[in-house]
Amino acid sequence: MTRTTKLLAPALLAALGIGATVGSFATAEPAKETKAASAETKEMKLPAGWTEDDVKACVMAATPGKMQAHLAKDAGTWVGRCTLWMGPDAEPISCDTTRTVTPIMDGRYVKIEIAGEMPGMGPFSGLGIYGYDNVTGKFVSTSIENQSTGIMNGTGELSPDGKTLTWTNKYSCPITKKPAAMREVHTATGRNTKTIEVWGAEPKSGKEFKMMWIELTKK
């Protein structure tokens, strides 16, 4: 095994789903009397058919870069106003909202916590994990909220100018009992301001309408 492969071993462990515990055994300092015997075992062998390029691919998949940094730059607390429409012809409902963005996993993802109180619906809270998948080349997300028992998953595309991130979110509609999609457009309107526009299909007619409009300012 070459020095490069030994340096890449932690990423290979992660790719194989072995985890940090095994990695700690591999890098722990052995007792003096067993150093010679353990030297060989410290060099992790690649699975049959694997090359160093395969391991490097795993490293690249696990290394945060500029897209992860794009998400992390929103770290902090955002406050604003949310306007919600229950249907295409419904009267708007408004409330204050707060979004707290926290980088996690050494900058690989961000955690977004949402809080507010919808008139007639009570307190609202949501939790999302957002990232950028180096393998698929797409932004990815998963989110839950206190007014649902389902989990929503999404993929996102960033505009060439880096100002607009458009998400396509998939969830199960409680009315049709079928898979449904929601389009969410995040637009940076300034260094510390942004808007979020949410579009979805009305379950009875299937017609797309604007479900939500949020204006946010970073504290």
mmCIF file of the C-alpha atoms, coordinates in Angstrom:
data_MODEL
# 
_entry.id   MODEL 
# 
loop_
_atom_site.group_PDB 
_atom_site.id 
_atom_site.type_symbol 
_atom_site.label_atom_id 
_atom_site.label_alt_id 
_atom_site.label_comp_id 
_atom_site.label_asym_id 
_atom_site.label_entity_id 
_atom_site.label_seq_id 
_atom_site.pdbx_PDB_ins_code 
_atom_site.Cartn_x 
_atom_site.Cartn_y 
_atom_site.Cartn_z 
_atom_site.occupancy 
_atom_site.B_iso_or_equiv 
_atom_site.pdbx_formal_charge 
_atom_site.auth_seq_id 
_atom_site.auth_comp_id 
_atom_site.auth_asym_id 
_atom_site.auth_atom_id 
_atom_site.pdbx_PDB_model_num 
ATOM 1   C CA . MET A 1 1   ? 0.000   0.000  0.000   1.00 0.00 ? 1   MET A CA 1 
ATOM 2   C CA . THR A 1 2   ? 1.328   3.431  -0.888  1.00 0.00 ? 2   THR A CA 1 
ATOM 3   C CA . ARG A 1 3   ? 1.506   6.482  1.335   1.00 0.00 ? 3   ARG A CA 1 
ATOM 4   C CA . THR A 1 4   ? -1.347  8.077  -0.651  1.00 0.00 ? 4   THR A CA 1 
ATOM 5   C CA . THR A 1 5   ? -3.664  5.172  0.071   1.00 0.00 ? 5   THR A CA 1 
ATOM 6   C CA . LYS A 1 6   ? -2.838  5.301  3.780   1.00 0.00 ? 6   LYS A CA 1 
ATOM 7   C CA . LEU A 1 7   ? -3.637  9.007  3.874   1.00 0.00 ? 7   LEU A CA 1 
ATOM 8   C CA . LEU A 1 8   ? -6.947  8.381  2.121   1.00 0.00 ? 8   LEU A CA 1 
ATOM 9   C CA . ALA A 1 9   ? -7.923  5.505  4.404   1.00 0.00 ? 9   ALA A CA 1 
ATOM 10  C CA . PRO A 1 10  ? -10.395 7.493  6.570   1.00 0.00 ? 10  PRO A CA 1 
ATOM 11  C CA . ALA A 1 11  ? -12.410 8.439  3.490   1.00 0.00 ? 11  ALA A CA 1 
ATOM 12  C CA . LEU A 1 12  ? -12.477 4.833  2.364   1.00 0.00 ? 12  LEU A CA 1 
ATOM 13  C CA . LEU A 1 13  ? -13.755 3.781  5.785   1.00 0.00 ? 13  LEU A CA 1 
ATOM 14  C CA . ALA A 1 14  ? -16.552 6.312  5.439   1.00 0.00 ? 14  ALA A CA 1 
ATOM 15  C CA . ALA A 1 15  ? -17.374 5.134  1.923   1.00 0.00 ? 15  ALA A CA 1 
ATOM 16  C CA . LEU A 1 16  ? -17.647 1.577  3.173   1.00 0.00 ? 16  LEU A CA 1 
ATOM 17  C CA . GLY A 1 17  ? -19.859 2.671  6.061   1.00 0.00 ? 17  GLY A CA 1 
ATOM 18  C CA . ILE A 1 18  ? -17.419 1.422  8.664   1.00 0.00 ? 18  ILE A CA 1 
ATOM 19  C CA . GLY A 1 19  ? -17.420 4.633  10.698  1.00 0.00 ? 19  GLY A CA 1 
ATOM 20  C CA . ALA A 1 20  ? -15.221 6.514  13.110  1.00 0.00 ? 20  ALA A CA 1 
ATOM 21  C CA . THR A 1 21  ? -14.807 3.756  15.672  1.00 0.00 ? 21  THR A CA 1 
ATOM 22  C CA . VAL A 1 22  ? -12.863 1.544  13.313  1.00 0.00 ? 22  VAL A CA 1 
ATOM 23  C CA . GLY A 1 23  ? -10.879 4.558  12.158  1.00 0.00 ? 23  GLY A CA 1 
ATOM 24  C CA . SER A 1 24  ? -9.846  5.289  15.733  1.00 0.00 ? 24  SER A CA 1 
ATOM 25  C CA . PHE A 1 25  ? -8.490  1.780  16.115  1.00 0.00 ? 25  PHE A CA 1 
ATOM 26  C CA . ALA A 1 26  ? -6.549  2.196  12.871  1.00 0.00 ? 26  ALA A CA 1 
ATOM 27  C CA . THR A 1 27  ? -4.877  5.403  14.007  1.00 0.00 ? 27  THR A CA 1 
ATOM 28  C CA . ALA A 1 28  ? -4.453  4.729  17.746  1.00 0.00 ? 28  ALA A CA 1 
ATOM 29  C CA . GLU A 1 29  ? -0.896  4.480  19.102  1.00 0.00 ? 29  GLU A CA 1 
ATOM 30  C CA . PRO A 1 30  ? -0.233  0.770  19.837  1.00 0.00 ? 30  PRO A CA 1 
ATOM 31  C CA . ALA A 1 31  ? 1.520   -0.408 22.990  1.00 0.00 ? 31  ALA A CA 1 
ATOM 32  C CA . LYS A 1 32  ? 5.341   -0.530 22.670  1.00 0.00 ? 32  LYS A CA 1 
ATOM 33  C CA . GLU A 1 33  ? 5.516   -4.303 22.748  1.00 0.00 ? 33  GLU A CA 1 
ATOM 34  C CA . THR A 1 34  ? 3.055   -4.644 19.867  1.00 0.00 ? 34  THR A CA 1 
ATOM 35  C CA . LYS A 1 35  ? 4.292   -1.845 17.594  1.00 0.00 ? 35  LYS A CA 1 
ATOM 36  C CA . ALA A 1 36  ? 6.084   -4.139 15.192  1.00 0.00 ? 36  ALA A CA 1 
ATOM 37  C CA . ALA A 1 37  ? 3.195   -6.573 14.979  1.00 0.00 ? 37  ALA A CA 1 
ATOM 38  C CA . SER A 1 38  ? 0.673   -3.775 14.497  1.00 0.00 ? 38  SER A CA 1 
ATOM 39  C CA . ALA A 1 39  ? 2.576   -1.863 11.803  1.00 0.00 ? 39  ALA A CA 1 
ATOM 40  C CA . GLU A 1 40  ? 1.200   -4.115 9.114   1.00 0.00 ? 40  GLU A CA 1 
ATOM 41  C CA . THR A 1 41  ? -2.421  -3.878 10.321  1.00 0.00 ? 41  THR A CA 1 
ATOM 42  C CA . LYS A 1 42  ? -2.313  -0.076 10.385  1.00 0.00 ? 42  LYS A CA 1 
ATOM 43  C CA . GLU A 1 43  ? -2.085  -0.135 6.592   1.00 0.00 ? 43  GLU A CA 1 
ATOM 44  C CA . MET A 1 44  ? -5.658  -0.715 5.485   1.00 0.00 ? 44  MET A CA 1 
ATOM 45  C CA . LYS A 1 45  ? -5.933  -2.841 2.373   1.00 0.00 ? 45  LYS A CA 1 
ATOM 46  C CA . LEU A 1 46  ? -8.235  -1.821 -0.439  1.00 0.00 ? 46  LEU A CA 1 
ATOM 47  C CA . PRO A 1 47  ? -11.147 -4.116 -1.341  1.00 0.00 ? 47  PRO A CA 1 
ATOM 48  C CA . ALA A 1 48  ? -10.564 -6.380 -4.309  1.00 0.00 ? 48  ALA A CA 1 
ATOM 49  C CA . GLY A 1 49  ? -10.656 -4.450 -7.570  1.00 0.00 ? 49  GLY A CA 1 
ATOM 50  C CA . TRP A 1 50  ? -10.361 -1.009 -5.967  1.00 0.00 ? 50  TRP A CA 1 
ATOM 51  C CA . THR A 1 51  ? -7.776  1.485  -7.184  1.00 0.00 ? 51  THR A CA 1 
ATOM 52  C CA . GLU A 1 52  ? -6.377  4.607  -5.593  1.00 0.00 ? 52  GLU A CA 1 
ATOM 53  C CA . ASP A 1 53  ? -8.499  6.611  -8.042  1.00 0.00 ? 53  ASP A CA 1 
ATOM 54  C CA . ASP A 1 54  ? -11.573 4.974  -6.490  1.00 0.00 ? 54  ASP A CA 1 
ATOM 55  C CA . VAL A 1 55  ? -10.466 6.099  -3.051  1.00 0.00 ? 55  VAL A CA 1 
ATOM 56  C CA . LYS A 1 56  ? -9.708  9.607  -4.323  1.00 0.00 ? 56  LYS A CA 1 
ATOM 57  C CA . ALA A 1 57  ? -13.251 9.734  -5.730  1.00 0.00 ? 57  ALA A CA 1 
ATOM 58  C CA . CYS A 1 58  ? -14.550 8.953  -2.234  1.00 0.00 ? 58  CYS A CA 1 
ATOM 59  C CA . VAL A 1 59  ? -12.392 11.729 -0.818  1.00 0.00 ? 59  VAL A CA 1 
ATOM 60  C CA . MET A 1 60  ? -13.721 14.221 -3.372  1.00 0.00 ? 60  MET A CA 1 
ATOM 61  C CA . ALA A 1 61  ? -17.288 13.175 -2.554  1.00 0.00 ? 61  ALA A CA 1 
ATOM 62  C CA . ALA A 1 62  ? -16.667 13.903 1.127   1.00 0.00 ? 62  ALA A CA 1 
ATOM 63  C CA . THR A 1 63  ? -14.765 17.189 0.770   1.00 0.00 ? 63  THR A CA 1 
ATOM 64  C CA . PRO A 1 64  ? -16.747 20.429 1.214   1.00 0.00 ? 64  PRO A CA 1 
ATOM 65  C CA . GLY A 1 65  ? -16.138 23.087 -1.417  1.00 0.00 ? 65  GLY A CA 1 
ATOM 66  C CA . LYS A 1 66  ? -17.584 26.305 -2.805  1.00 0.00 ? 66  LYS A CA 1 
ATOM 67  C CA . MET A 1 67  ? -21.152 24.995 -3.061  1.00 0.00 ? 67  MET A CA 1 
ATOM 68  C CA . GLN A 1 68  ? -21.190 23.959 0.594   1.00 0.00 ? 68  GLN A CA 1 
ATOM 69  C CA . ALA A 1 69  ? -19.696 27.389 1.364   1.00 0.00 ? 69  ALA A CA 1 
ATOM 70  C CA . HIS A 1 70  ? -22.548 28.987 -0.588  1.00 0.00 ? 70  HIS A CA 1 
ATOM 71  C CA . LEU A 1 71  ? -25.005 27.479 1.898   1.00 0.00 ? 71  LEU A CA 1 
ATOM 72  C CA . ALA A 1 72  ? -22.844 28.200 4.935   1.00 0.00 ? 72  ALA A CA 1 
ATOM 73  C CA . LYS A 1 73  ? -22.604 31.932 4.173   1.00 0.00 ? 73  LYS A CA 1 
ATOM 74  C CA . ASP A 1 74  ? -26.228 32.243 5.312   1.00 0.00 ? 74  ASP A CA 1 
ATOM 75  C CA . ALA A 1 75  ? -25.244 31.211 8.853   1.00 0.00 ? 75  ALA A CA 1 
ATOM 76  C CA . GLY A 1 76  ? -27.039 33.295 11.453  1.00 0.00 ? 76  GLY A CA 1 
ATOM 77  C CA . THR A 1 77  ? -30.574 34.343 12.312  1.00 0.00 ? 77  THR A CA 1 
ATOM 78  C CA . TRP A 1 78  ? -32.979 35.710 9.726   1.00 0.00 ? 78  TRP A CA 1 
ATOM 79  C CA . VAL A 1 79  ? -36.244 37.443 10.598  1.00 0.00 ? 79  VAL A CA 1 
ATOM 80  C CA . GLY A 1 80  ? -39.076 38.443 8.343   1.00 0.00 ? 80  GLY A CA 1 
ATOM 81  C CA . ARG A 1 81  ? -42.673 38.292 7.280   1.00 0.00 ? 81  ARG A CA 1 
ATOM 82  C CA . CYS A 1 82  ? -44.444 35.313 5.717   1.00 0.00 ? 82  CYS A CA 1 
ATOM 83  C CA . THR A 1 83  ? -47.588 35.518 3.593   1.00 0.00 ? 83  THR A CA 1 
ATOM 84  C CA . LEU A 1 84  ? -49.492 32.275 2.992   1.00 0.00 ? 84  LEU A CA 1 
ATOM 85  C CA . TRP A 1 85  ? -52.297 31.377 0.580   1.00 0.00 ? 85  TRP A CA 1 
ATOM 86  C CA . MET A 1 86  ? -54.318 28.175 1.146   1.00 0.00 ? 86  MET A CA 1 
ATOM 87  C CA . GLY A 1 87  ? -55.578 28.183 -2.443  1.00 0.00 ? 87  GLY A CA 1 
ATOM 88  C CA . PRO A 1 88  ? -55.493 30.194 -5.711  1.00 0.00 ? 88  PRO A CA 1 
ATOM 89  C CA . ASP A 1 89  ? -58.385 32.450 -4.659  1.00 0.00 ? 89  ASP A CA 1 
ATOM 90  C CA . ALA A 1 90  ? -57.882 32.390 -0.898  1.00 0.00 ? 90  ALA A CA 1 
ATOM 91  C CA . GLU A 1 91  ? -57.303 35.453 1.237   1.00 0.00 ? 91  GLU A CA 1 
ATOM 92  C CA . PRO A 1 92  ? -53.670 35.833 2.337   1.00 0.00 ? 92  PRO A CA 1 
ATOM 93  C CA . ILE A 1 93  ? -52.577 34.958 5.880   1.00 0.00 ? 93  ILE A CA 1 
ATOM 94  C CA . SER A 1 94  ? -49.534 36.713 7.313   1.00 0.00 ? 94  SER A CA 1 
ATOM 95  C CA . CYS A 1 95  ? -47.221 36.092 10.248  1.00 0.00 ? 95  CYS A CA 1 
ATOM 96  C CA . ASP A 1 96  ? -43.736 36.818 11.504  1.00 0.00 ? 96  ASP A CA 1 
ATOM 97  C CA . THR A 1 97  ? -41.099 34.162 10.935  1.00 0.00 ? 97  THR A CA 1 
ATOM 98  C CA . THR A 1 98  ? -37.571 33.361 12.071  1.00 0.00 ? 98  THR A CA 1 
ATOM 99  C CA . ARG A 1 99  ? -34.971 31.154 10.344  1.00 0.00 ? 99  ARG A CA 1 
ATOM 100 C CA . THR A 1 100 ? -31.783 30.098 12.109  1.00 0.00 ? 100 THR A CA 1 
ATOM 101 C CA . VAL A 1 101 ? -29.041 28.724 9.854   1.00 0.00 ? 101 VAL A CA 1 
ATOM 102 C CA . THR A 1 102 ? -26.232 26.690 11.446  1.00 0.00 ? 102 THR A CA 1 
ATOM 103 C CA . PRO A 1 103 ? -23.360 24.949 9.595   1.00 0.00 ? 103 PRO A CA 1 
ATOM 104 C CA . ILE A 1 104 ? -22.885 21.338 10.755  1.00 0.00 ? 104 ILE A CA 1 
ATOM 105 C CA . MET A 1 105 ? -20.620 18.374 9.983   1.00 0.00 ? 105 MET A CA 1 
ATOM 106 C CA . ASP A 1 106 ? -17.565 20.600 9.503   1.00 0.00 ? 106 ASP A CA 1 
ATOM 107 C CA . GLY A 1 107 ? -19.302 22.742 6.888   1.00 0.00 ? 107 GLY A CA 1 
ATOM 108 C CA . ARG A 1 108 ? -20.697 19.895 4.807   1.00 0.00 ? 108 ARG A CA 1 
ATOM 109 C CA . TYR A 1 109 ? -24.321 20.762 5.578   1.00 0.00 ? 109 TYR A CA 1 
ATOM 110 C CA . VAL A 1 110 ? -26.409 23.485 7.166   1.00 0.00 ? 110 VAL A CA 1 
ATOM 111 C CA . LYS A 1 111 ? -29.231 23.002 9.628   1.00 0.00 ? 111 LYS A CA 1 
ATOM 112 C CA . ILE A 1 112 ? -32.163 25.387 9.217   1.00 0.00 ? 112 ILE A CA 1 
ATOM 113 C CA . GLU A 1 113 ? -34.658 25.851 12.045  1.00 0.00 ? 113 GLU A CA 1 
ATOM 114 C CA . ILE A 1 114 ? -37.858 27.735 11.257  1.00 0.00 ? 114 ILE A CA 1 
ATOM 115 C CA . ALA A 1 115 ? -40.288 29.207 13.764  1.00 0.00 ? 115 ALA A CA 1 
ATOM 116 C CA . GLY A 1 116 ? -43.498 31.232 13.497  1.00 0.00 ? 116 GLY A CA 1 
ATOM 117 C CA . GLU A 1 117 ? -47.182 31.241 14.347  1.00 0.00 ? 117 GLU A CA 1 
ATOM 118 C CA . MET A 1 118 ? -49.816 30.907 11.669  1.00 0.00 ? 118 MET A CA 1 
ATOM 119 C CA . PRO A 1 119 ? -53.166 32.539 12.501  1.00 0.00 ? 119 PRO A CA 1 
ATOM 120 C CA . GLY A 1 120 ? -55.715 29.799 13.072  1.00 0.00 ? 120 GLY A CA 1 
ATOM 121 C CA . MET A 1 121 ? -53.041 27.092 12.852  1.00 0.00 ? 121 MET A CA 1 
ATOM 122 C CA . GLY A 1 122 ? -50.973 27.769 15.954  1.00 0.00 ? 122 GLY A CA 1 
ATOM 123 C CA . PRO A 1 123 ? -47.201 27.727 16.431  1.00 0.00 ? 123 PRO A CA 1 
ATOM 124 C CA . PHE A 1 124 ? -45.178 26.459 13.480  1.00 0.00 ? 124 PHE A CA 1 
ATOM 125 C CA . SER A 1 125 ? -41.723 24.917 13.645  1.00 0.00 ? 125 SER A CA 1 
ATOM 126 C CA . GLY A 1 126 ? -39.646 23.252 10.970  1.00 0.00 ? 126 GLY A CA 1 
ATOM 127 C CA . LEU A 1 127 ? -36.251 21.615 10.742  1.00 0.00 ? 127 LEU A CA 1 
ATOM 128 C CA . GLY A 1 128 ? -34.262 21.072 7.558   1.00 0.00 ? 128 GLY A CA 1 
ATOM 129 C CA . ILE A 1 129 ? -30.857 19.698 6.612   1.00 0.00 ? 129 ILE A CA 1 
ATOM 130 C CA . TYR A 1 130 ? -29.445 21.199 3.417   1.00 0.00 ? 130 TYR A CA 1 
ATOM 131 C CA . GLY A 1 131 ? -26.298 20.307 1.504   1.00 0.00 ? 131 GLY A CA 1 
ATOM 132 C CA . TYR A 1 132 ? -24.649 19.923 -1.867  1.00 0.00 ? 132 TYR A CA 1 
ATOM 133 C CA . ASP A 1 133 ? -23.990 16.413 -3.149  1.00 0.00 ? 133 ASP A CA 1 
ATOM 134 C CA . ASN A 1 134 ? -20.591 16.413 -4.851  1.00 0.00 ? 134 ASN A CA 1 
ATOM 135 C CA . VAL A 1 135 ? -21.473 13.150 -6.616  1.00 0.00 ? 135 VAL A CA 1 
ATOM 136 C CA . THR A 1 136 ? -24.773 14.184 -8.226  1.00 0.00 ? 136 THR A CA 1 
ATOM 137 C CA . GLY A 1 137 ? -23.802 17.832 -8.625  1.00 0.00 ? 137 GLY A CA 1 
ATOM 138 C CA . LYS A 1 138 ? -27.067 18.974 -7.019  1.00 0.00 ? 138 LYS A CA 1 
ATOM 139 C CA . PHE A 1 139 ? -28.136 20.695 -3.842  1.00 0.00 ? 139 PHE A CA 1 
ATOM 140 C CA . VAL A 1 140 ? -30.078 18.298 -1.624  1.00 0.00 ? 140 VAL A CA 1 
ATOM 141 C CA . SER A 1 141 ? -32.365 18.691 1.365   1.00 0.00 ? 141 SER A CA 1 
ATOM 142 C CA . THR A 1 142 ? -34.633 16.873 3.767   1.00 0.00 ? 142 THR A CA 1 
ATOM 143 C CA . SER A 1 143 ? -37.058 18.595 6.120   1.00 0.00 ? 143 SER A CA 1 
ATOM 144 C CA . ILE A 1 144 ? -39.745 17.979 8.719   1.00 0.00 ? 144 ILE A CA 1 
ATOM 145 C CA . GLU A 1 145 ? -42.252 20.185 10.523  1.00 0.00 ? 145 GLU A CA 1 
ATOM 146 C CA . ASN A 1 146 ? -44.625 20.071 13.464  1.00 0.00 ? 146 ASN A CA 1 
ATOM 147 C CA . GLN A 1 147 ? -47.731 20.249 11.234  1.00 0.00 ? 147 GLN A CA 1 
ATOM 148 C CA . SER A 1 148 ? -46.956 17.053 9.330   1.00 0.00 ? 148 SER A CA 1 
ATOM 149 C CA . THR A 1 149 ? -45.774 13.502 9.959   1.00 0.00 ? 149 THR A CA 1 
ATOM 150 C CA . GLY A 1 150 ? -44.136 13.162 6.550   1.00 0.00 ? 150 GLY A CA 1 
ATOM 151 C CA . ILE A 1 151 ? -40.606 13.945 5.432   1.00 0.00 ? 151 ILE A CA 1 
ATOM 152 C CA . MET A 1 152 ? -40.026 16.238 2.464   1.00 0.00 ? 152 MET A CA 1 
ATOM 153 C CA . ASN A 1 153 ? -36.991 15.734 0.235   1.00 0.00 ? 153 ASN A CA 1 
ATOM 154 C CA . GLY A 1 154 ? -35.671 18.151 -2.339  1.00 0.00 ? 154 GLY A CA 1 
ATOM 155 C CA . THR A 1 155 ? -33.041 18.873 -4.957  1.00 0.00 ? 155 THR A CA 1 
ATOM 156 C CA . GLY A 1 156 ? -31.858 22.340 -5.902  1.00 0.00 ? 156 GLY A CA 1 
ATOM 157 C CA . GLU A 1 157 ? -30.262 24.172 -8.824  1.00 0.00 ? 157 GLU A CA 1 
ATOM 158 C CA . LEU A 1 158 ? -28.228 27.382 -8.472  1.00 0.00 ? 158 LEU A CA 1 
ATOM 159 C CA . SER A 1 159 ? -28.507 30.091 -11.110 1.00 0.00 ? 159 SER A CA 1 
ATOM 160 C CA . PRO A 1 160 ? -25.321 31.044 -13.014 1.00 0.00 ? 160 PRO A CA 1 
ATOM 161 C CA . ASP A 1 161 ? -25.093 34.366 -11.134 1.00 0.00 ? 161 ASP A CA 1 
ATOM 162 C CA . GLY A 1 162 ? -25.335 32.558 -7.783  1.00 0.00 ? 162 GLY A CA 1 
ATOM 163 C CA . LYS A 1 163 ? -28.280 34.671 -6.631  1.00 0.00 ? 163 LYS A CA 1 
ATOM 164 C CA . THR A 1 164 ? -31.187 32.243 -7.059  1.00 0.00 ? 164 THR A CA 1 
ATOM 165 C CA . LEU A 1 165 ? -31.459 28.713 -5.697  1.00 0.00 ? 165 LEU A CA 1 
ATOM 166 C CA . THR A 1 166 ? -34.523 26.862 -6.996  1.00 0.00 ? 166 THR A CA 1 
ATOM 167 C CA . TRP A 1 167 ? -35.693 23.765 -5.138  1.00 0.00 ? 167 TRP A CA 1 
ATOM 168 C CA . THR A 1 168 ? -37.997 20.989 -6.302  1.00 0.00 ? 168 THR A CA 1 
ATOM 169 C CA . ASN A 1 169 ? -39.422 19.384 -3.169  1.00 0.00 ? 169 ASN A CA 1 
ATOM 170 C CA . LYS A 1 170 ? -41.282 16.065 -3.103  1.00 0.00 ? 170 LYS A CA 1 
ATOM 171 C CA . TYR A 1 171 ? -43.840 15.137 -0.459  1.00 0.00 ? 171 TYR A CA 1 
ATOM 172 C CA . SER A 1 172 ? -47.049 13.129 -0.005  1.00 0.00 ? 172 SER A CA 1 
ATOM 173 C CA . CYS A 1 173 ? -50.214 15.227 -0.369  1.00 0.00 ? 173 CYS A CA 1 
ATOM 174 C CA . PRO A 1 174 ? -52.588 14.550 2.577   1.00 0.00 ? 174 PRO A CA 1 
ATOM 175 C CA . ILE A 1 175 ? -55.647 15.287 0.405   1.00 0.00 ? 175 ILE A CA 1 
ATOM 176 C CA . THR A 1 176 ? -54.899 13.298 -2.764  1.00 0.00 ? 176 THR A CA 1 
ATOM 177 C CA . LYS A 1 177 ? -52.780 10.707 -0.919  1.00 0.00 ? 177 LYS A CA 1 
ATOM 178 C CA . LYS A 1 178 ? -50.393 10.871 -3.865  1.00 0.00 ? 178 LYS A CA 1 
ATOM 179 C CA . PRO A 1 179 ? -46.839 12.170 -4.390  1.00 0.00 ? 179 PRO A CA 1 
ATOM 180 C CA . ALA A 1 180 ? -46.764 15.910 -4.968  1.00 0.00 ? 180 ALA A CA 1 
ATOM 181 C CA . ALA A 1 181 ? -44.146 18.520 -5.828  1.00 0.00 ? 181 ALA A CA 1 
ATOM 182 C CA . MET A 1 182 ? -43.484 21.997 -4.522  1.00 0.00 ? 182 MET A CA 1 
ATOM 183 C CA . ARG A 1 183 ? -41.269 24.609 -6.191  1.00 0.00 ? 183 ARG A CA 1 
ATOM 184 C CA . GLU A 1 184 ? -39.304 26.850 -3.833  1.00 0.00 ? 184 GLU A CA 1 
ATOM 185 C CA . VAL A 1 185 ? -37.305 29.814 -5.142  1.00 0.00 ? 185 VAL A CA 1 
ATOM 186 C CA . HIS A 1 186 ? -34.717 31.453 -2.846  1.00 0.00 ? 186 HIS A CA 1 
ATOM 187 C CA . THR A 1 187 ? -33.418 34.772 -4.196  1.00 0.00 ? 187 THR A CA 1 
ATOM 188 C CA . ALA A 1 188 ? -30.690 36.906 -2.646  1.00 0.00 ? 188 ALA A CA 1 
ATOM 189 C CA . THR A 1 189 ? -31.862 40.511 -2.943  1.00 0.00 ? 189 THR A CA 1 
ATOM 190 C CA . GLY A 1 190 ? -28.915 41.998 -1.038  1.00 0.00 ? 190 GLY A CA 1 
ATOM 191 C CA . ARG A 1 191 ? -26.006 41.022 1.166   1.00 0.00 ? 191 ARG A CA 1 
ATOM 192 C CA . ASN A 1 192 ? -28.309 40.396 4.147   1.00 0.00 ? 192 ASN A CA 1 
ATOM 193 C CA . THR A 1 193 ? -31.742 40.175 2.533   1.00 0.00 ? 193 THR A CA 1 
ATOM 194 C CA . LYS A 1 194 ? -33.544 37.480 0.585   1.00 0.00 ? 194 LYS A CA 1 
ATOM 195 C CA . THR A 1 195 ? -36.963 36.357 -0.573  1.00 0.00 ? 195 THR A CA 1 
ATOM 196 C CA . ILE A 1 196 ? -38.471 32.887 -0.689  1.00 0.00 ? 196 ILE A CA 1 
ATOM 197 C CA . GLU A 1 197 ? -41.298 32.130 -3.096  1.00 0.00 ? 197 GLU A CA 1 
ATOM 198 C CA . VAL A 1 198 ? -43.154 28.794 -2.868  1.00 0.00 ? 198 VAL A CA 1 
ATOM 199 C CA . TRP A 1 199 ? -45.342 27.372 -5.619  1.00 0.00 ? 199 TRP A CA 1 
ATOM 200 C CA . GLY A 1 200 ? -47.438 24.201 -5.521  1.00 0.00 ? 200 GLY A CA 1 
ATOM 201 C CA . ALA A 1 201 ? -50.429 22.511 -7.131  1.00 0.00 ? 201 ALA A CA 1 
ATOM 202 C CA . GLU A 1 202 ? -53.928 23.043 -5.713  1.00 0.00 ? 202 GLU A CA 1 
ATOM 203 C CA . PRO A 1 203 ? -54.973 19.459 -4.818  1.00 0.00 ? 203 PRO A CA 1 
ATOM 204 C CA . LYS A 1 204 ? -58.520 19.679 -6.238  1.00 0.00 ? 204 LYS A CA 1 
ATOM 205 C CA . SER A 1 205 ? -57.789 21.304 -9.590  1.00 0.00 ? 205 SER A CA 1 
ATOM 206 C CA . GLY A 1 206 ? -54.079 20.550 -10.008 1.00 0.00 ? 206 GLY A CA 1 
ATOM 207 C CA . LYS A 1 207 ? -53.512 24.214 -10.878 1.00 0.00 ? 207 LYS A CA 1 
ATOM 208 C CA . GLU A 1 208 ? -50.195 25.676 -9.725  1.00 0.00 ? 208 GLU A CA 1 
ATOM 209 C CA . PHE A 1 209 ? -50.447 28.744 -7.514  1.00 0.00 ? 209 PHE A CA 1 
ATOM 210 C CA . LYS A 1 210 ? -48.253 30.818 -5.232  1.00 0.00 ? 210 LYS A CA 1 
ATOM 211 C CA . MET A 1 211 ? -48.507 29.243 -1.794  1.00 0.00 ? 211 MET A CA 1 
ATOM 212 C CA . MET A 1 212 ? -46.079 31.389 0.145   1.00 0.00 ? 212 MET A CA 1 
ATOM 213 C CA . TRP A 1 213 ? -44.018 34.574 -0.030  1.00 0.00 ? 213 TRP A CA 1 
ATOM 214 C CA . ILE A 1 214 ? -41.342 35.309 2.584   1.00 0.00 ? 214 ILE A CA 1 
ATOM 215 C CA . GLU A 1 215 ? -39.147 38.397 2.945   1.00 0.00 ? 215 GLU A CA 1 
ATOM 216 C CA . LEU A 1 216 ? -36.138 37.923 5.227   1.00 0.00 ? 216 LEU A CA 1 
ATOM 217 C CA . THR A 1 217 ? -33.428 40.104 6.719   1.00 0.00 ? 217 THR A CA 1 
ATOM 218 C CA . LYS A 1 218 ? -30.351 38.746 8.455   1.00 0.00 ? 218 LYS A CA 1 
ATOM 219 C CA . LYS A 1 219 ? -29.769 40.093 11.953  1.00 0.00 ? 219 LYS A CA 1 
# 
